[in-house]
Amino acid sequence: MSLDFFAPCPRGLEAALAAELAETAQQRLPPGALQVGAEVPGGVHFRGNWAGGIAANLHSRIASRVLLKIAQRPYRSEQDIYELAREQRWDQWFTPDETLRVDITAIKSPLRSLEFATLRVKDGICDRMRDKAGARPSIDTAYPDVRVFAFLTANECTLYLDTSGEPLFKRGWRLDKGAAPLRENLAAGILRLTGWTAGTPLYDPMCGSGTFLAEAAQVAQDIAPGLDRRFGFESLKQADMAAWRHLKSEANTARNAAQSKPRDLLIFGSDISDVMLEKARANFKRAGFGNVPLKQLDARNMTPPSDAPGVLVANPPYGERIEVRGRNARGEARPTARELRGDDDEGFRRAKDEAPDAEFFQALGDALKQRFTGWRAFVLTSDRKLPGQLRLREAAKTPLYNGALECRLFRFDLIAGSVRQRPASGGANPAAGKDNGNGDAN
């Protein structure tokens, strides 16, 4: 049976996700099980059987969810949406004993209230279940067994069943309970954009709780990102559980084989905060890799952690955390109030659009220029003037979104003799492009 799926992802990573899905199909599935379709803003369409959808859940590091398309039809009113929902054979997918949640998103929808449209989808599903199964499912917005997503354009409504459950960036091993400043799937997508591969040195000098490092270590040890968590498809009647058991067994075998041959991962991290480093160590231990070297260090004093050049990747902090990280003359680590509360990494505080600490970034740029010749550095920031702050010329910049916040991933090629100082006011051109050799983006 051929099924239609849609995998949403952080905006800016659509091409990376399509390439990843194609690799999964080629390396882990029989022909035809997963066929990559169109890339659209915010995600990728694909077709396949249940094994393809399950493999995408298990192996995708970049997707946010995997949604199974149930129906699509033009609409003009909330009543049209209700009728579309009521016509679907929901009783073939789940029973009234499962709890339900309905979510709706829209682009240019003429409807006045998305809340009312959500209610009408829920009513259509529950009325159908009552007619066919004699009971209505209960609603649970926190921990539902089944999630239904409705997507509205200006004139079409599409209904999806969520096969993922919890968002896929929740790998199942993170100990700190707040939302990470950089979600795991965005970090994984950035690693793919850098061109980093296992065996190449990787260094994050402001690693925080270790998101970049954990994603890289999973790649290096062939650990499927979804191996230690549950999925929404496990509550669906028609899901191919034999395919799930087979794919999970293969993933376990691959992880065990990699871990039976310990080797230097060449993945390194440092941070000025010992509180954040302890969080990182706890996360790594729970995820099954404790051999990632971490050092307490002010990023301005960083040196290459390996003899061979590699990839440096960073998501610098702003505001309050720069006060801690950048201005302690003795290099001592003292936790912020947020770190003491344990919620330092909630939201997207590293990417807050606050005035950057000029001295900190100038010193950081000096460290890159003077000590990291031969490396490629990638820095994610919402500040388009960061190259000027670092006094480095970017080789490329890629627009990405950290949640709803528009950012840039700047690439700096640290080649001896090629780096020139640029004026602090010469911020990056908002348009994506590459350096033309004169310090301007085209």
Secondary structure per residue as TSV (DSSP state, phi and psi in degrees):
chain	resnum	aa	ss	phi	psi
A	1	M	-	360.0	125.7
A	2	S	-	-89.3	132.2
A	3	L	E	-121.8	152.0
A	4	D	E	-104.5	129.6
A	5	F	E	-123.7	157.8
A	6	F	E	-134.7	129.6
A	7	A	E	-112.7	103.2
A	8	P	E	-72.7	156.6
A	9	C	-	-153.8	167.7
A	10	P	-	-57.4	137.4
A	11	R	T	-61.6	135.4
A	12	G	T	104.8	-12.9
A	13	L	-	-111.3	15.7
A	14	E	H	-61.4	-46.6
A	15	A	H	-65.4	-37.7
A	16	A	H	-64.6	-40.2
A	17	L	H	-66.5	-42.3
A	18	A	H	-60.2	-41.8
A	19	A	H	-65.3	-39.1
A	20	E	H	-65.5	-43.6
A	21	L	H	-62.9	-39.0
A	22	A	H	-64.0	-38.8
A	23	E	H	-64.5	-41.7
A	24	T	H	-60.4	-44.0
A	25	A	H	-61.9	-42.4
A	26	Q	H	-72.7	-39.3
A	27	Q	H	-92.5	-22.4
A	28	R	H	-128.6	-2.8
A	29	L	S	-134.7	153.9
A	30	P	-	-70.1	160.3
A	31	P	T	-56.1	137.4
A	32	G	T	87.4	-9.1
A	33	A	S	-71.6	-26.6
A	34	L	E	-149.4	114.5
A	35	Q	E	-119.2	115.6
A	36	V	E	-71.3	133.3
A	37	G	E	-108.8	-139.3
A	38	A	E	-76.7	142.4
A	39	E	E	-89.4	131.2
A	40	V	E	-129.6	159.9
A	41	P	T	-54.6	117.1
A	42	G	T	95.4	6.2
A	43	G	E	170.1	-175.9
A	44	V	E	-137.2	133.1
A	45	H	E	-86.2	146.1
A	46	F	E	-152.4	157.9
A	47	R	E	-118.4	157.2
A	48	G	E	165.4	-167.9
A	49	N	-	-98.6	-172.5
A	50	W	H	-62.6	-35.1
A	51	A	H	-60.4	-37.9
A	52	G	H	-65.1	-44.5
A	53	G	H	-65.5	-39.3
A	54	I	H	-68.1	-41.2
A	55	A	H	-63.3	-36.7
A	56	A	H	-63.8	-41.4
A	57	N	H	-62.6	-44.0
A	58	L	H	-73.1	-39.5
A	59	H	H	-108.1	-15.9
A	60	S	-	-73.7	127.2
A	61	R	S	-93.6	-12.4
A	62	I	S	-109.4	-32.9
A	63	A	-	-63.6	147.5
A	64	S	S	-87.5	-35.3
A	65	R	-	-154.8	171.0
A	66	V	-	-125.8	114.9
A	67	L	E	-107.3	134.4
A	68	L	E	-97.1	121.0
A	69	K	E	-72.6	127.4
A	70	I	E	-103.6	-43.7
A	71	A	E	-161.4	156.6
A	72	Q	E	-149.8	135.4
A	73	R	E	-163.2	151.2
A	74	P	E	-63.4	154.0
A	75	Y	-	-143.0	159.9
A	76	R	S	-130.0	-19.1
A	77	S	S	-148.5	172.5
A	78	E	H	-64.1	-29.0
A	79	Q	H	-66.3	-37.1
A	80	D	H	-61.9	-39.5
A	81	I	H	-67.6	-41.1
A	82	Y	H	-59.5	-46.7
A	83	E	H	-65.2	-38.3
A	84	L	H	-62.1	-43.7
A	85	A	H	-66.1	-39.5
A	86	R	H	-71.2	-26.1
A	87	E	H	-75.0	-17.5
A	88	Q	S	-79.3	150.2
A	89	R	-	-88.4	66.3
A	90	W	G	-62.4	-28.6
A	91	D	G	-66.3	-16.2
A	92	Q	G	-78.8	-14.2
A	93	W	T	-104.7	-36.1
A	94	F	-	-154.6	170.6
A	95	T	-	-109.2	168.1
A	96	P	T	-64.6	-14.3
A	97	D	T	-74.6	-20.7
A	98	E	S	-80.2	143.5
A	99	T	-	-83.9	156.7
A	100	L	E	-130.3	146.0
A	101	R	E	-136.4	140.6
A	102	V	E	-120.6	131.2
A	103	D	E	-124.6	151.6
A	104	I	E	-137.4	138.8
A	105	T	E	-129.1	156.7
A	106	A	E	-148.9	148.3
A	107	I	S	-128.6	113.3
A	108	K	S	61.4	30.5
A	109	S	-	-72.3	138.4
A	110	P	-	-79.7	-6.8
A	111	L	-	-67.5	144.0
A	112	R	S	-77.6	-31.9
A	113	S	-	-134.3	113.0
A	114	L	H	-70.7	-28.9
A	115	E	H	-62.1	-42.7
A	116	F	H	-68.3	-39.0
A	117	A	H	-62.3	-39.7
A	118	T	H	-60.5	-43.6
A	119	L	H	-61.0	-38.2
A	120	R	H	-70.4	-35.6
A	121	V	H	-62.0	-47.3
A	122	K	H	-59.5	-43.1
A	123	D	H	-63.3	-41.4
A	124	G	H	-62.2	-42.7
A	125	I	H	-65.2	-48.3
A	126	C	H	-66.6	-38.6
A	127	D	H	-65.2	-40.2
A	128	R	H	-62.2	-45.1
A	129	M	H	-64.0	-39.5
A	130	R	H	-64.2	-41.3
A	131	D	H	-66.2	-39.7
A	132	K	H	-93.5	-30.6
A	133	A	H	-117.9	-4.8
A	134	G	S	83.4	5.1
A	135	A	S	-156.6	158.4
A	136	R	-	-103.6	141.9
A	137	P	-	-70.6	149.7
A	138	S	-	-79.1	152.1
A	139	I	B	-94.2	131.2
A	140	D	-	-136.6	106.4
A	141	T	S	-82.0	-13.6
A	142	A	S	-93.1	-54.7
A	143	Y	S	-132.4	66.6
A	144	P	-	-74.5	153.6
A	145	D	S	-75.8	-35.7
A	146	V	E	-130.5	135.1
A	147	R	E	-119.5	134.7
A	148	V	E	-116.6	131.7
A	149	F	E	-112.5	135.3
A	150	A	E	-114.4	134.9
A	151	F	E	-122.0	124.2
A	152	L	E	-112.1	129.2
A	153	T	-	-101.0	-164.5
A	154	A	S	-63.0	-27.9
A	155	N	S	-143.8	4.5
A	156	E	E	-129.6	145.1
A	157	C	E	-117.2	129.3
A	158	T	E	-119.7	132.3
A	159	L	E	-106.9	133.9
A	160	Y	E	-127.1	146.6
A	161	L	E	-97.1	132.5
A	162	D	E	-81.7	123.0
A	163	T	S	-95.1	-2.2
A	164	S	S	-96.9	-37.8
A	165	G	S	83.3	-118.5
A	166	E	S	-62.2	148.4
A	167	P	-	-53.2	146.5
A	168	L	T	-68.6	-18.7
A	169	F	T	-69.5	-13.5
A	170	K	-	-84.4	94.8
A	171	R	-	-75.1	-20.4
A	172	G	S	103.3	2.6
A	173	W	-	-121.0	-10.3
A	174	R	-	-70.9	128.4
A	175	L	-	-84.9	-40.9
A	176	D	S	-71.1	137.2
A	177	K	-	-86.7	-21.8
A	178	G	S	-69.9	161.1
A	179	A	-	-68.3	135.7
A	180	A	-	-68.2	150.8
A	181	P	S	-64.8	-26.9
A	182	L	S	-129.7	112.3
A	183	R	-	-66.3	150.6
A	184	E	H	-59.7	-38.4
A	185	N	H	-72.5	-30.5
A	186	L	H	-68.6	-41.6
A	187	A	H	-60.9	-43.5
A	188	A	H	-63.5	-40.1
A	189	G	H	-64.7	-39.4
A	190	I	H	-63.9	-42.6
A	191	L	H	-58.3	-40.3
A	192	R	H	-65.4	-40.1
A	193	L	H	-65.4	-29.9
A	194	T	H	-71.1	-18.5
A	195	G	T	82.1	6.9
A	196	W	-	-63.1	140.3
A	197	T	-	-132.1	155.9
A	198	A	T	-56.3	136.3
A	199	G	T	100.1	-15.6
A	200	T	S	-92.2	134.4
A	201	P	-	-57.7	136.9
A	202	L	E	-130.1	133.9
A	203	Y	E	-138.1	128.7
A	204	D	E	-116.0	107.6
A	205	P	T	-80.2	-6.8
A	206	M	T	-133.7	61.6
A	207	C	-	-75.9	-16.3
A	208	G	T	55.1	-129.7
A	209	S	T	-84.6	6.7
A	210	G	T	92.6	26.7
A	211	T	H	-63.4	-50.4
A	212	F	H	-57.8	-44.4
A	213	L	H	-67.0	-40.3
A	214	A	H	-65.3	-42.0
A	215	E	H	-63.5	-42.1
A	216	A	H	-65.2	-41.2
A	217	A	H	-64.0	-36.2
A	218	Q	H	-64.3	-40.1
A	219	V	H	-63.3	-46.5
A	220	A	H	-64.2	-30.3
A	221	Q	T	-103.9	13.4
A	222	D	T	54.4	45.4
A	223	I	-	-98.3	116.9
A	224	A	-	-61.9	131.4
A	225	P	T	-64.0	-24.3
A	226	G	T	-100.4	14.6
A	227	L	T	-68.3	-29.8
A	228	D	T	-110.0	32.1
A	229	R	S	-141.2	170.7
A	230	R	-	-98.5	164.5
A	231	F	-	-132.7	157.2
A	232	G	G	-64.8	-31.7
A	233	F	G	-63.9	-18.3
A	234	E	G	-67.3	-14.2
A	235	S	G	-100.6	1.7
A	236	L	-	-98.9	133.9
A	237	K	T	-58.9	-42.6
A	238	Q	T	-88.6	-1.1
A	239	A	S	-63.3	142.9
A	240	D	-	-84.2	90.5
A	241	M	H	-73.0	-23.0
A	242	A	H	-66.1	-41.1
A	243	A	H	-64.1	-39.1
A	244	W	H	-62.2	-45.7
A	245	R	H	-62.8	-39.7
A	246	H	H	-65.8	-47.7
A	247	L	H	-65.9	-39.1
A	248	K	H	-66.9	-39.7
A	249	S	H	-62.4	-43.8
A	250	E	H	-61.4	-40.6
A	251	A	H	-66.8	-39.5
A	252	N	H	-63.3	-41.9
A	253	T	H	-61.9	-42.8
A	254	A	H	-64.2	-42.7
A	255	R	H	-63.6	-45.2
A	256	N	H	-64.0	-37.8
A	257	A	H	-65.5	-41.0
A	258	A	H	-67.8	-39.6
A	259	Q	H	-77.7	-15.5
A	260	S	T	-78.7	-9.0
A	261	K	S	-123.2	75.6
A	262	P	-	-58.0	137.1
A	263	R	-	-150.0	163.0
A	264	D	-	-70.4	119.3
A	265	L	-	-75.9	-17.3
A	266	L	-	57.9	37.0
A	267	I	E	-118.2	125.5
A	268	F	E	-133.9	149.2
A	269	G	E	-144.1	155.4
A	270	S	E	-149.0	159.5
A	271	D	E	-162.5	149.5
A	272	I	S	-75.5	-18.6
A	273	S	-	-98.0	117.5
A	274	D	H	-69.5	-25.7
A	275	V	H	-62.6	-45.7
A	276	M	H	-68.0	-36.8
A	277	L	H	-65.1	-36.6
A	278	E	H	-65.5	-37.6
A	279	K	H	-62.0	-43.3
A	280	A	H	-62.1	-45.4
A	281	R	H	-61.8	-40.9
A	282	A	H	-64.6	-41.2
A	283	N	H	-62.9	-44.5
A	284	F	H	-63.5	-40.8
A	285	K	H	-63.2	-43.8
A	286	R	H	-68.0	-32.5
A	287	A	H	-77.8	-12.0
A	288	G	T	99.7	12.8
A	289	F	-	-136.7	109.8
A	290	G	-	-105.4	7.6
A	291	N	-	-104.2	36.2
A	292	V	-	-99.5	112.5
A	293	P	-	-66.4	130.2
A	294	L	E	-124.9	141.9
A	295	K	E	-135.0	138.3
A	296	Q	E	-82.0	115.5
A	297	L	-	-160.0	138.5
A	298	D	-	-70.7	129.5
A	299	A	G	-59.3	-25.2
A	300	R	G	-68.8	-19.0
A	301	N	G	-103.0	12.3
A	302	M	-	-68.1	150.1
A	303	T	-	-133.9	158.3
A	304	P	-	-58.7	132.4
A	305	P	S	-82.5	-3.6
A	306	S	S	-142.1	157.5
A	307	D	S	-68.7	-40.1
A	308	A	S	-81.5	140.4
A	309	P	-	-68.3	157.6
A	310	G	-	-153.0	-141.0
A	311	V	E	-116.0	127.8
A	312	L	E	-106.4	131.7
A	313	V	E	-133.2	138.9
A	314	A	E	-152.1	147.9
A	315	N	-	-123.2	85.4
A	316	P	-	-64.6	149.1
A	317	P	-	-81.9	157.8
A	318	Y	-	-125.0	176.1
A	319	G	T	59.8	-128.0
A	320	E	H	-56.7	-38.0
A	321	R	H	-75.4	-23.9
A	322	I	H	-69.5	-34.1
A	323	E	H	-55.3	-39.8
A	324	V	H	-77.7	-46.7
A	325	R	H	-78.0	-29.0
A	326	G	H	-104.9	-13.1
A	327	R	-	-121.5	8.6
A	328	N	-	-86.3	101.3
A	329	A	T	-62.1	-28.0
A	330	R	T	-89.3	-1.2
A	331	G	-	74.1	17.3
A	332	E	-	-80.0	147.6
A	333	A	-	-97.1	118.7
A	334	R	-	-127.0	129.4
A	335	P	-	-70.1	148.3
A	336	T	-	-77.3	169.6
A	337	A	H	-60.8	-35.9
A	338	R	H	-66.6	-38.2
A	339	E	H	-65.5	-38.7
A	340	L	H	-65.3	-34.9
A	341	R	H	-75.4	-16.6
A	342	G	T	83.8	10.8
A	343	D	-	-120.9	24.9
A	344	D	T	-58.5	-30.1
A	345	D	T	-103.3	23.6
A	346	E	S	-79.5	149.9
A	347	G	T	70.0	-144.6
A	348	F	T	-127.8	51.7
A	349	R	G	-67.7	-26.4
A	350	R	G	-66.7	-24.3
A	351	A	G	-104.2	15.0
A	352	K	-	-60.6	140.8
A	353	D	-	-85.2	70.5
A	354	E	-	-110.7	164.9
A	355	A	-	-65.3	123.2
A	356	P	-	-72.8	158.3
A	357	D	-	-81.7	106.7
A	358	A	H	-61.8	-41.7
A	359	E	H	-64.0	-40.0
A	360	F	H	-60.8	-50.0
A	361	F	H	-71.8	-33.2
A	362	Q	H	-63.3	-43.8
A	363	A	H	-66.2	-35.7
A	364	L	H	-64.5	-43.8
A	365	G	H	-62.6	-39.0
A	366	D	H	-62.2	-41.8
A	367	A	H	-61.6	-41.4
A	368	L	H	-63.9	-46.9
A	369	K	H	-65.2	-40.3
A	370	Q	H	-85.8	-26.1
A	371	R	H	-121.7	-11.5
A	372	F	-	-118.2	36.3
A	373	T	T	-58.5	132.3
A	374	G	T	94.3	-12.3
A	375	W	-	-86.7	159.1
A	376	R	E	-110.6	124.5
A	377	A	E	-108.7	135.7
A	378	F	E	-124.9	126.0
A	379	V	E	-127.6	125.1
A	380	L	E	-95.6	129.6
A	381	T	E	-156.8	154.9
A	382	S	S	-89.9	-5.7
A	383	D	-	-93.6	107.4
A	384	R	T	-70.7	-11.0
A	385	K	T	-93.2	9.1
A	386	L	H	-57.5	-42.1
A	387	P	H	-55.1	-38.4
A	388	G	H	-66.6	-37.2
A	389	Q	H	-63.8	-39.0
A	390	L	H	-79.9	-16.1
A	391	R	T	60.1	42.2
A	392	L	-	-125.4	151.3
A	393	R	-	-98.0	122.7
A	394	E	-	-73.1	142.5
A	395	A	S	-86.4	-27.8
A	396	A	E	-163.1	161.4
A	397	K	E	-145.6	138.9
A	398	T	E	-122.8	123.2
A	399	P	E	-68.9	130.9
A	400	L	E	-139.3	163.4
A	401	Y	E	-120.5	124.5
A	402	N	E	-97.0	93.6
A	403	G	T	67.9	-128.1
A	404	A	T	-90.6	-2.7
A	405	L	E	-88.8	123.3
A	406	E	E	-75.3	130.3
A	407	C	E	-129.9	175.8
A	408	R	E	-129.2	138.9
A	409	L	E	-99.6	106.1
A	410	F	E	-89.2	138.2
A	411	R	E	-112.5	132.4
A	412	F	E	-122.9	121.8
A	413	D	E	-94.0	110.4
A	414	L	-	-91.6	76.2
A	415	I	-	-101.1	134.4
A	416	A	T	-56.2	128.3
A	417	G	T	83.1	-4.1
A	418	S	T	-101.3	-12.0
A	419	V	-	-90.9	127.7
A	420	R	-	-123.5	148.5
A	421	Q	-	-68.4	140.2
A	422	R	-	-121.0	152.7
A	423	P	-	-60.3	142.8
A	424	A	T	-61.8	-25.4
A	425	S	T	-84.7	-6.2
A	426	G	-	-85.8	68.2
A	427	G	-	-67.3	168.1
A	428	A	-	-69.1	141.9
A	429	N	-	-61.6	129.6
A	430	P	S	-58.3	-26.2
A	431	A	S	-74.4	139.2
A	432	A	-	-66.4	143.2
A	433	G	E	173.9	-179.8
A	434	K	E	-112.9	155.6
A	435	D	B	-65.7	136.5
A	436	N	-	-96.6	11.1
A	437	G	S	95.2	-10.6
A	438	N	S	-114.1	10.6
A	439	G	S	89.1	4.6
A	440	D	-	-113.5	152.9
A	441	A	B	-93.6	142.2
A	442	N	-	-116.3	360.0
